[in-house]
């Protein structure tokens, strides 16, 4: 699947993968961190979910894994500059698609 975008309450959410793999999540997280810089400010891991917040140039985005939904990226709820955050989410989404190709469940 190509990266799909959905706007919820004015925030752009990028669906990066249908695959809900912890290994793929780690690889995507590392790729985003390495290419876009920033630092992880919070990492919450549950049994079937992960929420990791990454601050890049003052903008916080959340990388999310949901067992049944896959991997997505969206502006963190604490983000005040939604326009810039939405643009960053779209830029990262396009980069991940280019770097990983289409990430579909088998």
Residue, then its C-alpha position, 0 to 999 in steps of 0.5 A: x500500500x502506498x502511504x495514505x493520508x487522512x485528516x482528523x480534527x485538522x491533523x494529518x495522519x499518515x498510514x505508513x504500513x498495514x504491517x504491525x511489526x515491532x521490527x518494522x516499527x523500529x526500522x521506521x523509527x530509526x530511519x526517521x530519527x536518522x534522516x530528520x534528526x530530533x530526539x525521542x521525548x517519550x516511548x510508550x510500549x504496550x502489549x499491542x500498541x506503541x506510541x513514540x513521540x519525536x521532537x524535530x525542530x520544535x515540532x512533536x510527531x507521534x509514531x504509532x503501532x496498533x496491532x490490527x491497524x499497522x503503523x501510522x504517524x501524526x502530530x502529537x496532541x501537544x503540538x501547537x503549530x498544526x500547519x507545520x506539523x501536518x507538513x512534516x508528517x506528509x514529508x516524513x510519509x513520502x520519505x518512508x514510502x520512498x525508502x521502504x516502498x509499499x508496506x502491505x500485509x501479506 
